[in-house]
Each structure stands twice: as C-alpha cells, then as structure tokens.
C-alpha cells in the first residue's frame, strides 16, 4: 500500500513516514499543497495524511480538489486523515465538509493515529473481509473491536496492534526485535522488556474473558505465536 504524507513540519513528517515505512507501506512526503497535488496527479495512493495548514495551497483546498475530481478519477475516493493544530468544532466541521474521512488534532498519539488509519484503509477496501479470526478470537481492524466468543476486550492501541500482528502472522514466530520493528518507530526506541510487558498484559486480558492460558505461546529463545487449533 502507498501513503502520501502532506506535512510542512519536517519533524512530524519524518515521524509519520518512518511509522508507515516500519509497517511495510510505501511512503511519499509533500511539504506544501502544490507538491501534494503533483504527487496525487502522478501516483495512486491508498491513504493521504493531510495537514490542514500548509504553504501555497492549504489542506482544505487540496481535499476539495481531490473530491471534486469525480468518483472515476484517480485517487478521488482515497481515504483522507486530516491533521491540524486547530481544535474547535467549527474547524472539524470545515475539514469533514471538505471531504476528510477522519480528523486528528495535534499533538496526537501515534498509536491512535496508526489504528485509525488502518481503519480507514480497511474501509477503503470493501471487497476484503475486515474481520480477522483465530479460533474464538475475532479482531476487526475497521472498527478496532476485539471479542473472544461474544465477550468484548478493551485493549490499548499497542495491545490491539500486537494482537493484530500475531493473528496476521498465523503460526509464524514473531521475535521481540521483529515486533519492535513493526509496532514502534525508531524514535520511540523501546526495549525488549516493553514487548514482554505488552504480551503479559494482553495475556491477562485474554484470560479474563476465558481464553486459554496458552493462546499466546512463548517459543523459548525465539518469540511468540498463537496456539494452533485442531
């Protein structure tokens, strides 16, 4: 999948580009509205993360131009996550009315932004069943909901991302370094102890809804994977 990050604050732009790259997305970065429009006209994107206040052409105008192209045009229906330092209801309404699919106010939590962009990407792919299943465990990236049987689990964004990674990996063993690479940015620099802590709390929450104690298996010296069901 390919993502366009449109952000004139290079610190934020680089942080987002690294976060998406670590999750195996192709990423392009534009620092102003005119450059964003050039990228949109030459590439197909699955998602645009768009700052509202930009040099040359602001994010509202970029979004309006994108939506005005018509449903058949390249990138016309692409999901748009709008970012802004403006936090009034009126500003949010303006952004959504311009065609944004979601809206986050700076400073934002990176884990939450990644979870919400995953939801937008799933929403933009209706032909794909969004629900991921492993036995009685069900995870829906489009709604960020997890259930075991009929019981919902309340997870943090990082716990959700970790569980999503384990389900999508099937029986492949995920080492702690690989988990860090996929779920954290280099800027965050977590230790392997952070992975162990998230695995421990995730197991506790799963046990609380009567999931098997060994649903998340430890493969000693290698990493983690989900238990195989017969």
N, C-alpha and C positions, 0 to 999 in steps of 0.2 A: 504494500500500500504506500501511497505517496502523500505527503503532508506539506502544505505551504504555511510557513510561519511568517506573519507580517507584523513586525515589531521594530520600532526605532530605538528602543532601549537595548543595546547590544548585550548587556548582562542577562536580561530576561530572554532575549532571542537565542543566545547561546545555550542557556539552561534548558529551554524548551527543545531546541534542536538536538541536544545531547540526550534528553529524556526519550524523545521519539526514536532516535537512532539506536539507543540501547534496547529498544523494544522491536527492533528489526524493521522500522519504517524508513523509506527514503524521504529525506527532508530537504526542502529548499527554503531559503530565508530572503525576505524582501524588507528593506528598511524604510520604504515610503509607499504611498498609494500608487504612484505611477509605475514603480518597479513591480508591485504586486500585480497590476493589470497586465504588464508584459509577460510575467510568469504564467498567469492564468490563460493568456492567449496562445501560449506555446506548449503547455503541458496539461495532461489530465491529472486531476487531484481527487483523492478520496476524502480529504478534510482540509479546511482552512482555519487556522487560528489567527484571528484578526484583531489588532489593536484598534481602538476607536479613534484616538488622537494621533494622526500621522502627518508627516510633512507632505506637501504638494497636493495630495488628494486624501481626505480623511476616510476612516473606515466605514462610516455611514454611506458615503458616496460609492466606495468600492463595492459594498454589499448590494446597494441599489442597482448598480450597473450589472453586477453578476446576475441578480434575479430578473432584470429587465431583458435578458437575452432570450428568454423563452425556454420552455421545457426541453426542446430538442437540441439546444446548443450545448457545446462542450462546457462542462462544469456548472451549468445553470442550476442544477438541483443539488450541488455539493453541500454537505453539512458545514455550517459556519459556527465556530465558537468565538464569540466576541469578548475581548478583554478590555477593561477600562479602569481608570482611577476614579471615574465618576460613579457615585453610588446612590443617586436619587432614583426614585420610582420613575420620574419623567424620563431620565436618561435611559433606563432599562426599556421603557416602552418605545422610545425612539429607535433603540438598537434592534429590538424584536420586530418592530414595524418595518424596518429597513430590510428585513429578511434573515436576520440571525436566528439560528436554531437554539442557541443557548448563550448565556451571558455570565461572565465571572468578573468580580471586582478585585482589583489589585489592592493590597498584596493578596495573593491566592495561595492555597495549599496545593502543591504539585501533585500529590497523590489523588486529591479530589479532582483536579483538572484532568488527569490521565483517565480516571474512572469515567468521568462524564464524556470525554472524547471517545472512549471505547463505546459508550452507549450510543453516541451519535453515529459512529461508524457502523455499528450493528443495525441501527435504524435505517441507514442508507443502503443496506444490503438485505432487502426483504425476502429474497429467494433463499437465504440461508436461515435455517432454524437457529434462533439465538440461544436456546436453552442447551446447556452442557450437562450431561448426566453421567454419574458414576454410581451404579447401584441405586440406592435410595436418595443419593445426594443430587440435588438439582441447583445449577447456578445459571442465572440469566444475566449476561453482560449488558443487555439492552436496558434492563431496569435496575441492575445492581442488587438483585434479590437472590438469596440463597435459602434453600429449605432442605431439611433432611426428613424424608417421609412427608408429612404435612406440617411440620414444625419449622417456622422461620428462624434463621440465625441472624443475629446482629453482629456484623463484622466491621472492623476499621477498614479504610481504603487499602492499607498494606496487606491486611489479612485476606481481603477479597482478592487482591491481585495475586497473592501467593497461592490461594486455593485454585484460582483460575489457571495459573501456570501448571499446577500439579495435575489438574483434570486434563488440560490440553496436552500434557506430556505423556499421558497414558501410563505405561509400565516403565518408561524410561526413568532412570535415576537422575534426579536433579541435585548436583553437588551444591554446597553452600556458596562457592565462588560464582557458579553459574546463576544461582538465584539472585545474588547481589548484582551481577551484571545486568540481569533482565529487569529487576524491580527497583533498583536505585540508580541515581545518577552519580557520576564520579565526584561531583561537587558535594554530595552527601557523605561519601566515604564511610559507610557503615562497616562494622566488624562482623566476623562470622558469628559472634555471640548474639548479635541483633537478629540474625536468621534463626538461631536456636530459640531465642525468646519468642519470636513470632510463631514458630512451629509449636512451641509449648502452649501458648495461649489459644492457638487455633485448635489444638487437640482438646483442650479443656472445654471450649465452646461446643465442639462436636460431641464430646462425651455427655455434656449437659442436655443434649437432645437425643440421647440414647444411640448415638453412633458407636460402632465397635471401637474399643481402645486402640486397636492397631489399624484403623482406617488409613492413617498416615504412617507408613512403615519407615523405620530407620534402617538403611542398608549400611552397616557399620563400616566406617572408613571411606564411604563413597558419597552418601547423601540420603535423599528422601524420594519416596514414590507412594502412590496409592495402592492399597491392598487389592489383589486380584479376586474377583468374584467368580464362582463356578457357574 
